[in-house]
Amino acid sequence: DWIVRDIDLFTTTVIYAYTNEIATLSNGSIANSRVMNGARSLPALLYAILRFGIDVSYDQLEIFREALYQYVEQRPREWAKLWAVRVLRVQADEGFVEYLLVLEHQETWQNLDTLLHSRGLIKGFCHELSKQLNMRFVSPPLPVDLRIHGSADGTKATDETIASMAKMSAESEAIRSLIRDRRL
């Protein structure tokens, strides 16, 4: 995430790739750190995690995988290879399966902005493709019990609980009035 901008005998100046923040570090403080030469590194491997519903069929996955291979093959100046589409995690109780995409880009890590742009494009393509194939995962709604005087298990709220809720409500109203007063 930090890219070396300048090196001298005692310090190294780095820039944060996402926000363009600049920092100067003493060389001694980074002597034991892992520093990667982006210009000399091999082409970047990019990862993306996709989540599909557990009811997605094997045929749908094969069509998805084939369309993804074609997408990569049609962009040889951008992508070198689609290495894998594999199951990362199965959450049957929550109704989804996570897949890991591993892609090799033509660029090295030195061109971070290009890599992030390409990863965004392929994630967008995967999202649109999953919508077309009806593979999208929709999170099930969680049951929420908002009743003060009782709950789903039949227990009753105590007088203390009701009093604390009323106090919180009064405090919330006081905060709202402060906000309204400051806007005026």
Buried (B, 14 or more C-beta within 10 A) or exposed (E): EBEBEEEEEEBBEBBEBEEEEEEEBEEEEBEEEEEEEBEEEEBBBBEBEBBBBEEBEEEBBEBBBEBBEEBBEEBEEBBBBBBEBEEEEEEEEEBBBBBBBBBBBBBBBBBBEBBEEBBEEBBEBBEEBBEEBEBEBEEEEEEEEEEEEEEEEEEEBEEEEEEEEEEEEEEEEEEEEEEEEEEE
